[in-house]
Amino acid sequence: PGQVLSPYWPQLPHPKSQLVTLRGSILEDATPTATKHGTGRGLPLKDALEYVIPELNIHCLRLAMNTPKLCRKHKVGILYCKAGQSSEEEMYNNEEAGPAFEEFLSVLGDKVCLKGFNRYAAQLDVKTDSTGTHSLYTTYQEYELMFHVSTMLPYTPNNRQQLLRKRHIGNDIVTIIFQEPGALPFTPQNIRSHFQHVFIIVRVHNPCTDAVCYSVAVSRSKDAPPFGPPIPNGVTFRKSDVFRDFLLAKVINAEHAAHKSDKFHTMATRTRQEYLKDLAENCVTNTPIDSTGKFNLISLTSKKKEKTKARAGAEQHSTGAIAWRVAAQDFAQGVEIECILGISNEFIVLLDLRTKEVVFNCFCGDVIGWTPDSSTLKIFYGRGDHISIRASEGSPEDIREIVQRLKVMTSGCETVDMTLRRNGLGQLGFHVKYDGTVAEVEDYGFAWQAGLRQGSRLVEICKVAVVTLTHDQMIDLLRTSVTVKVVIIPPLEDGTPRRTSAGKGPWSPDHSRHPGASSAEGKPRVTAAGEGPEGAHGGTNPGLGRALAQSRGEEATIHPAIRTPGYNTRGLPWRSLP
């Protein structure tokens, strides 16, 4: 769950006299409406209320206060601090930018002409150049950012306060302080403003050389919560797009965090109280109102638009996670662990209800197949590792919902059980590679007639997981077993095997961390070895199977718990099979 709701998920606040807000979300596609789905204006509140709370009398309500939407336009101040400077007055009075500052601005955004500028201008004059002729503008992941650069705003000689500059930068919530080498340490006590809540200090080293780099620090007001992405200790950033993306994400998250501070919360609460007070005093009546008049002129003169029908199963296509309560099988202890299974458009996660820890996570792109039963489900990932889950008592329909979600969000498919026969020479009629994928199938042989095709992946042979076998052990088991029963995952339509297709997870302003990222103490949240703080292939905590790093040729931590078991149904190693 992130801080941002999609514009196509209408939010339904339910205000109470105690100022407690209950929130819920529904997909637009799941709501009957006469409005076109997927538009920027979103679903009309009246249509959503009529669908969610049909017994509510809409005519007795009025919109008291719009729920604040996620702002995708931000204005950010930038102050230029030369060597030997530290005070607000000195920074505002730097008339022109030095080479180091110009170099930094070129990394951050594009210099644009203000006259005739038709994008987000952040209260700058785009007609008469009264706020300067140029400014710095950029976009980042659907966000627009206009920077109030101190040296680009009008300079007033013999005016130490520089009010034309301060009236813009002093009203920005987030301010970047750029320091040249030799600048004195910055303290927010030198800034006289009640509106600036976060300062991001960027200090340049070796400016205008091939070795130029930047260090970053943050100073925020006490009531503003921490925000990501985290700044690595003692790390300097080279001049690159990585540094730009990091800094822009930090700026955007800084403003979101500042809006949660006590000052902004108090202002919003006071405004809502006034709206609720006005609603209670002026919009309440004991007189029943009959809204069905005998002569409804509007209905006589206009044709009512026909509402579109709600799309069945629309929630299965949501990008956010859908969760089910399940029991995950612990093969080592022979017990089940009560978990929450969550599937988003990116990740599959198992959360231990008792310890409140993530015990398994992988990318949806790593899922290659699944074996459903009436109340149980195996989910295969990587090269054939799997987890086994069981639906909660009384909820067998959950398995069907989970399978449907997997069909929508992954490229896997349902497994197929086969019993393979031998020909007159005792051969099965196919070749298999070391990873369990079928390399060649004899045309019209018994294996071919059973449905085995090139590109199929064997995940179980005689109830033994293929991922636990070496190639020689796999061949030996196929040759010596009297009856060969296999579980396969069919190939893709082009005949290629289903393989893991996930890459690095997305890093956005609203996700300073994601499954696989390092914690604040520098310890990985999953046990996959060799993963850094910027992403993961997925993996397992102690108690849940092989890390996916193993399936990609990397060393992985294996813990005997909810993982692909290397045992047959009697709990014995495969070598003990008769």
C-alpha positions in Angstrom: 0.0 0.0 0.0 1.4 3.4 -1.0 0.4 7.0 -0.3 -1.2 7.4 -3.8 -4.5 6.2 -5.0 -5.1 5.9 -8.7 -7.4 8.6 -10.1 -9.6 5.7 -11.2 -10.3 4.6 -7.6 -12.9 7.0 -6.3 -12.4 7.8 -2.6 -15.5 7.8 -0.4 -14.9 9.8 2.8 -17.6 9.4 5.4 -17.4 12.5 7.8 -18.5 12.1 11.4 -19.2 14.7 14.0 -16.1 13.5 15.9 -14.0 14.2 12.7 -13.3 10.5 12.1 -13.1 9.7 8.4 -13.8 6.3 7.2 -12.4 5.6 3.7 -13.0 3.0 1.1 -12.1 2.5 -2.6 -13.9 0.9 -5.5 -12.9 0.6 -9.1 -14.6 2.8 -11.6 -15.2 -0.2 -13.9 -17.1 -1.8 -11.1 -19.6 1.1 -10.8 -22.6 1.7 -13.1 -22.4 5.2 -14.4 -23.3 7.3 -17.4 -19.9 8.9 -17.4 -17.1 7.6 -19.5 -14.6 5.5 -17.5 -11.0 6.4 -17.2 -11.4 10.2 -17.7 -9.3 12.7 -15.8 -12.3 14.1 -14.1 -13.0 10.7 -12.5 -16.3 9.2 -11.4 -19.1 11.6 -10.3 -19.5 11.4 -6.5 -23.3 11.1 -6.9 -22.9 7.9 -9.0 -20.5 6.4 -6.5 -22.7 7.2 -3.5 -25.8 5.8 -5.2 -24.0 2.5 -5.9 -22.3 2.1 -2.6 -25.0 3.5 -0.3 -28.3 3.1 -2.2 -30.4 3.9 0.9 -28.8 7.3 1.3 -30.9 10.3 0.3 -28.5 12.2 -2.0 -30.7 15.3 -2.1 -30.2 15.9 1.6 -26.4 16.1 1.2 -24.0 18.6 -0.2 -20.3 18.4 -0.8 -18.8 19.8 2.4 -15.1 19.5 1.5 -13.3 17.8 -1.3 -10.8 15.2 -0.1 -7.4 16.6 -0.9 -6.1 14.8 -4.0 -2.5 13.9 -4.6 -0.9 17.0 -6.1 1.3 16.3 -9.1 2.5 19.8 -9.5 5.2 21.1 -7.1 7.0 24.4 -6.7 10.5 24.2 -5.1 12.8 26.9 -4.0 16.5 26.9 -4.7 19.0 29.2 -2.8 22.5 29.7 -3.9 25.1 29.7 -1.1 28.7 30.8 -2.1 31.9 30.1 -0.2 31.9 31.8 3.2 28.2 32.4 3.3 25.4 30.9 5.5 22.8 33.5 6.1 19.5 33.9 4.3 20.3 37.5 3.4 23.6 36.6 1.8 22.0 33.8 -0.3 19.2 36.1 -1.5 21.7 38.7 -2.6 23.8 36.6 -4.9 22.9 38.3 -8.1 24.2 35.8 -10.6 24.9 32.0 -10.6 28.5 30.7 -10.6 29.7 27.9 -12.9 29.2 25.2 -10.2 25.6 26.3 -9.6 24.9 26.4 -13.4 26.3 22.9 -13.7 24.0 21.7 -10.9 20.9 23.3 -12.4 21.6 21.6 -15.7 21.4 18.3 -14.0 18.2 19.1 -12.2 16.0 20.4 -15.0 15.7 22.5 -18.2 16.0 26.2 -18.5 12.7 27.5 -20.0 11.6 30.9 -21.2 8.7 32.1 -19.1 6.9 34.3 -21.7 4.3 32.1 -23.3 5.1 29.1 -21.1 2.0 26.9 -21.1 2.9 24.3 -18.5 2.9 24.5 -14.7 4.3 28.0 -13.9 4.1 28.0 -10.0 2.7 31.6 -9.9 5.5 33.0 -12.1 4.5 35.6 -14.7 4.3 34.1 -18.1 3.1 37.3 -19.8 5.2 40.4 -18.9 8.4 38.9 -17.4 7.8 40.6 -14.1 9.2 37.6 -12.2 12.2 37.1 -14.5 12.7 35.9 -18.1 13.6 32.3 -17.5 13.2 29.6 -14.9 14.0 25.9 -14.2 11.4 23.3 -15.0 11.3 19.5 -15.2 9.0 16.5 -15.1 9.5 13.3 -13.1 7.1 10.2 -13.2 4.0 12.2 -14.1 4.9 15.0 -11.7 5.6 18.6 -12.8 8.2 20.6 -10.9 8.9 24.3 -11.3 11.9 25.7 -9.4 12.0 29.2 -7.9 15.8 29.7 -8.5 17.1 32.7 -6.5 19.4 33.9 -9.3 16.7 33.7 -12.0 14.2 35.8 -10.0 14.4 39.6 -10.3 17.3 41.2 -8.4 16.7 44.6 -6.7 19.9 46.7 -6.1 20.3 48.3 -2.7 17.6 46.1 -1.2 19.1 43.5 1.3 15.8 41.8 1.8 15.2 41.0 -1.9 11.4 40.8 -1.4 10.8 40.0 -5.1 12.8 36.8 -4.6 11.7 36.0 -1.1 8.0 36.2 -1.8 8.3 33.2 -4.0 11.0 31.1 -2.3 9.8 32.0 1.2 6.4 30.5 0.4 7.7 27.2 -0.9 7.3 24.2 1.4 10.6 22.6 0.2 13.8 24.5 -0.4 17.1 23.2 -1.9 20.2 24.9 -0.4 23.1 24.6 -2.9 26.5 25.1 -1.3 29.7 25.8 -3.1 33.0 24.4 -1.6 33.9 26.6 1.4 30.3 27.5 2.3 29.6 27.7 6.0 27.4 25.0 7.7 23.7 25.6 7.1 21.2 25.9 9.9 17.4 26.5 9.4 17.6 29.1 12.2 19.0 31.5 9.7 15.8 31.3 7.6 13.0 33.6 8.7 9.9 31.9 7.3 6.9 30.1 8.8 6.1 28.2 5.6 9.4 26.5 4.7 9.3 23.1 6.4 12.0 21.1 4.7 15.5 22.1 3.5 17.5 19.8 1.3 21.2 20.7 1.4 23.3 19.8 -1.6 27.0 20.4 -1.4 29.2 20.2 -4.5 32.7 18.7 -4.5 35.3 19.2 -7.3 32.9 21.3 -9.4 33.2 21.6 -13.1 35.6 18.7 -13.3 35.2 15.0 -14.4 35.3 14.1 -10.6 32.4 16.4 -9.7 30.1 14.8 -7.0 27.4 15.9 -4.6 26.6 15.2 -0.9 23.1 15.5 0.3 21.6 16.2 3.8 18.1 17.1 5.0 16.7 19.4 7.7 13.0 19.2 8.4 10.6 20.7 11.0 10.1 18.6 14.1 6.4 17.8 13.3 7.1 16.6 9.7 7.5 12.8 9.5 10.6 11.2 8.0 10.4 10.4 4.3 12.4 8.5 1.7 14.4 7.6 -0.2 17.0 7.2 2.6 20.3 8.9 2.2 23.2 6.4 2.5 25.7 7.3 5.1 28.9 8.9 3.8 27.9 8.5 0.2 28.4 11.1 -2.5 26.5 11.1 -5.8 28.2 11.4 -9.2 26.7 13.8 -11.7 24.2 11.4 -13.4 20.5 10.7 -14.0 20.6 8.5 -10.9 21.4 11.5 -8.7 18.7 13.6 -10.5 16.0 10.9 -9.9 17.1 10.5 -6.3 16.9 14.2 -5.6 13.6 14.8 -7.3 12.0 11.8 -5.5 13.4 13.3 -2.2 11.8 16.7 -3.0 8.4 15.3 -3.9 8.3 13.1 -0.8 9.4 16.0 1.3 6.4 18.0 0.3 4.0 15.1 0.9 5.6 14.6 4.4 5.3 18.3 5.2 1.5 18.2 4.5 1.2 15.7 7.4 2.8 18.1 9.9 0.8 19.6 12.8 0.5 23.0 11.1 -1.1 21.7 7.9 -3.2 19.2 9.8 -4.5 21.9 12.1 -5.5 24.1 9.2 -7.3 21.2 7.5 -9.2 20.3 10.7 -10.3 23.9 11.3 -11.6 24.2 7.8 -13.5 20.9 8.0 -15.0 21.9 11.4 -16.4 25.1 9.8 -17.9 23.2 6.9 -19.5 20.6 9.2 -20.8 23.4 11.5 -22.3 25.2 8.5 -23.8 21.9 7.3 -25.4 21.1 10.7 -26.8 24.7 11.2 -28.0 25.5 7.8 -28.8 22.2 6.0 -30.9 20.3 8.6 -34.7 20.2 8.5 -37.4 18.2 10.2 -39.7 18.6 7.3 -39.8 15.6 4.9 -39.2 16.5 1.3 -40.9 14.8 -1.5 -38.5 14.9 -4.4 -40.9 13.1 -6.8 -43.0 16.0 -8.2 -45.9 15.5 -10.5 -44.5 17.6 -13.3 -40.8 17.0 -13.7 -40.1 19.3 -16.6 -36.5 18.2 -16.8 -37.5 14.6 -17.4 -40.0 15.7 -20.0 -37.5 17.7 -22.1 -34.3 15.7 -21.8 -33.5 12.1 -22.3 -31.6 10.5 -19.4 -28.3 9.0 -20.3 -28.3 5.2 -19.9 -25.8 4.0 -17.3 -23.1 1.5 -18.4 -23.2 -1.8 -16.6 -20.5 -2.6 -14.0 -17.8 -4.8 -15.4 -17.7 -8.1 -13.6 -14.4 -9.0 -12.0 -13.0 -5.5 -12.5 -11.2 -5.7 -9.2 -9.0 -8.4 -10.5 -7.3 -5.9 -12.8 -6.5 -3.4 -10.0 -2.8 -2.4 -9.6 -2.9 -2.5 -5.8 -2.7 -5.7 -3.8 -5.7 -7.9 -3.2 -5.4 -10.0 -0.1 -6.7 -13.4 1.2 -6.3 -15.1 4.5 -4.5 -18.5 3.9 -2.5 -21.2 5.7 1.0 -21.8 4.3 2.5 -25.2 4.6 5.7 -25.6 6.6 7.3 -28.7 5.2 10.1 -28.8 7.8 7.9 -28.6 10.9 4.9 -30.4 9.4 2.6 -27.6 10.4 0.7 -24.7 8.8 1.3 -21.0 9.4 -1.6 -18.6 9.3 -0.7 -15.9 6.7 -2.1 -13.1 4.6 -1.4 -13.6 0.8 -1.3 -10.4 -1.1 -1.0 -10.2 -4.9 -0.4 -6.8 -6.6 0.5 -6.0 -10.2 4.2 -6.4 -9.2 4.6 -8.6 -6.1 3.3 -11.8 -4.4 3.8 -11.6 -0.6 3.0 -13.8 2.3 2.8 -12.2 5.7 2.9 -14.2 8.9 -0.1 -13.1 11.0 1.6 -14.1 14.3 5.0 -12.4 13.8 3.7 -9.7 11.4 6.7 -10.4 9.2 7.0 -10.9 5.4 8.0 -14.5 5.1 7.9 -14.8 1.3 7.9 -12.4 -1.6 8.6 -12.6 -5.3 7.9 -10.7 -8.5 4.7 -11.6 -10.4 7.0 -12.0 -13.4 8.8 -14.9 -11.5 5.6 -17.0 -11.4 5.6 -19.7 -14.0 2.5 -21.8 -13.0 0.2 -23.1 -10.3 -1.6 -26.3 -9.3 -5.1 -25.6 -7.9 -7.2 -28.0 -5.9 -10.6 -27.6 -4.2 -9.1 -25.8 -1.2 -5.3 -25.9 -1.8 -2.9 -24.2 -4.2 0.7 -24.6 -5.2 2.4 -21.6 -6.8 5.5 -22.4 -8.8 8.2 -19.7 -9.4 11.7 -19.4 -10.7 12.9 -22.7 -12.0 10.2 -24.7 -10.2 10.4 -23.8 -6.6 6.9 -23.6 -5.0 4.9 -22.6 -2.0 1.8 -24.4 -0.9 -1.2 -22.7 0.6 -4.6 -23.7 1.8 -7.7 -21.5 1.8 -9.3 -20.6 5.2 -12.1 -22.8 6.5 -15.3 -22.0 4.8 -13.7 -20.0 2.0 -12.9 -22.5 -0.8 -13.9 -19.9 -3.4 -10.8 -18.0 -2.4 -8.7 -20.5 -4.4 -10.7 -19.6 -7.6 -10.2 -15.9 -6.9 -6.4 -16.3 -6.3 -6.1 -18.4 -9.6 -8.0 -15.7 -11.5 -5.7 -13.0 -10.0 -2.6 -15.0 -11.0 -4.0 -15.3 -14.6 -4.4 -11.6 -14.8 -1.1 -10.5 -13.2 1.4 -13.2 -14.2 2.4 -15.1 -17.4 2.1 -18.5 -15.7 -0.5 -21.1 -16.3 -2.1 -24.1 -14.7 0.1 -27.3 -14.4 -0.8 -30.5 -16.2 -0.5 -34.0 -14.7 0.7 -36.8 -17.0 1.4 -40.5 -16.8 4.1 -41.3 -19.3 4.4 -44.8 -21.0 7.5 -46.4 -22.3 8.0 -47.7 -25.9 9.2 -51.2 -26.8 12.8 -50.2 -26.0 11.8 -48.9 -22.5 12.2 -45.3 -23.6 9.9 -42.4 -22.7 10.5 -40.6 -26.0 11.8 -37.2 -25.0 15.0 -35.4 -23.8 15.2 -33.1 -20.8 17.7 -30.4 -19.9 19.3 -29.8 -16.6 16.7 -27.2 -15.5 13.8 -29.5 -16.2 12.7 -28.1 -19.6 11.9 -30.5 -22.4 14.4 -30.1 -25.2 13.0 -32.6 -27.7 9.9 -34.9 -28.0 9.7 -37.8 -30.4 7.0 -37.1 -32.9 3.8 -39.2 -32.4 5.5 -41.2 -29.6 3.8 -42.0 -26.3 5.0 -38.7 -24.6 3.8 -36.7 -27.6 0.4 -38.4 -27.5 0.1 -37.6 -23.8 0.5 -33.9 -24.7 4.2 -33.3 -23.8 5.7 -30.7 -26.1 9.1 -29.1 -26.5 9.5 -26.2 -24.1 7.4 -27.8 -21.4 8.9 -27.7 -17.9 8.9 -30.6 -15.6 8.3 -29.5 -12.0 7.6 -32.8 -10.3 8.6 -36.4 -11.2 7.0 -39.1 -9.2 6.0 -36.5 -6.6 9.7 -35.3 -6.2 10.4 -31.6 -7.0 12.6 -31.3 -10.0 14.3 -28.2 -8.6 15.8 -30.4 -5.8 17.4 -32.9 -8.3 20.6 -32.7 -10.2 20.4 -33.5 -13.9 21.8 -37.0 -13.4 19.3 -37.7 -10.5 16.5 -36.5 -12.7 17.5 -38.8 -15.6 18.0 -41.7 -13.1 14.5 -41.2 -11.7 12.9 -41.1 -15.1 14.8 -44.3 -16.2 14.2 -46.4 -13.1 10.7 -45.6 -12.1 8.2 -48.2 -13.1 5.3 -45.7 -13.5 6.4 -42.2 -14.5 4.0 -39.6 -13.3 5.0 -36.0 -14.0 3.6 -32.5 -13.4 4.5 -30.1 -16.2 4.0 -26.5 -17.0 3.1 -26.1 -20.7 5.3 -23.8 -22.8 4.3 -20.4 -24.1 2.4 -20.1 -27.4 5.6 -19.7 -29.3 6.9 -23.0 -27.8 9.5 -21.4 -25.5 9.6 -22.5 -21.8 8.0 -20.3 -19.2 10.8 -18.5 -17.4 11.1 -15.8 -14.8 10.7 -12.4 -16.4 10.9 -10.0 -13.5 13.6 -7.3 -13.3 14.4 -4.7 -10.7 11.4 -3.3 -8.9 10.2 0.2 -9.7 11.5 3.0 -7.5 9.1 5.9 -7.2 8.5 8.9 -5.0 5.9 7.0 -3.1 8.0 3.9 -2.5 11.3 4.6 -0.9 11.4 0.9 -0.1 9.9 -2.2 -1.6 10.2 -5.9 -0.8 13.8 -6.8 -1.1 15.1 -3.4 0.0 17.5 -3.0 2.9 16.2 -1.9 6.3 17.4 1.2 8.1 20.0 -1.0 9.9 21.3 -2.2 6.6 20.0 -5.8 7.0 18.1 -7.3 4.1 14.4 -7.9 4.6 14.7 -11.2 2.7 17.4 -13.8 2.9 18.5 -13.8 -0.7 22.3 -13.2 -0.7 24.0 -10.6 -2.7 21.1 -8.1 -3.0 21.7 -4.4 -2.5 19.3 -1.8 -1.2 18.0 -0.9 -4.6 15.9 -4.0 -5.4 15.6 -7.7 -5.2 14.7 -10.7 -7.2 12.4 -11.8 -4.4 13.1 -14.4 -1.8 12.2 -15.9 1.5 12.6 -15.1 5.1 13.7 -18.0 7.4 10.7 -20.3 7.2 9.9 -20.0 3.5 11.8 -21.6 0.7 14.6 -20.9 -1.6 15.4 -17.3 -2.5 14.8 -16.6 -6.1 18.4 -15.5 -6.5 19.2 -19.2 -6.6 17.1 -19.7 -9.7 19.2 -17.0 -11.4 22.5 -18.6 -10.7 23.3 -16.6 -7.5 24.0 -18.0 -4.1 20.9 -18.1 -2.0 20.0 -18.8 1.6 17.9 -21.9 2.0 16.1 -22.5 5.2 14.1 -25.7 5.9 10.6 -24.4 6.1 7.9 -23.4 3.7 9.9 -24.1 0.6 9.9 -26.5 -2.2 10.4 -29.8 -0.3 13.0 -32.3 -1.5 11.0 -35.1 -0.1 8.4 -37.6 -1.2 5.0 -38.0 0.5 6.5 -40.2 3.2 9.0 -37.5 4.2 12.0 -39.5 2.9 14.8 -38.1 0.6 14.2 -39.0 -3.0 17.1 -41.5 -3.0 15.1 -43.8 -0.7 12.4 -44.3 -3.3 12.2 -47.9 -4.4 
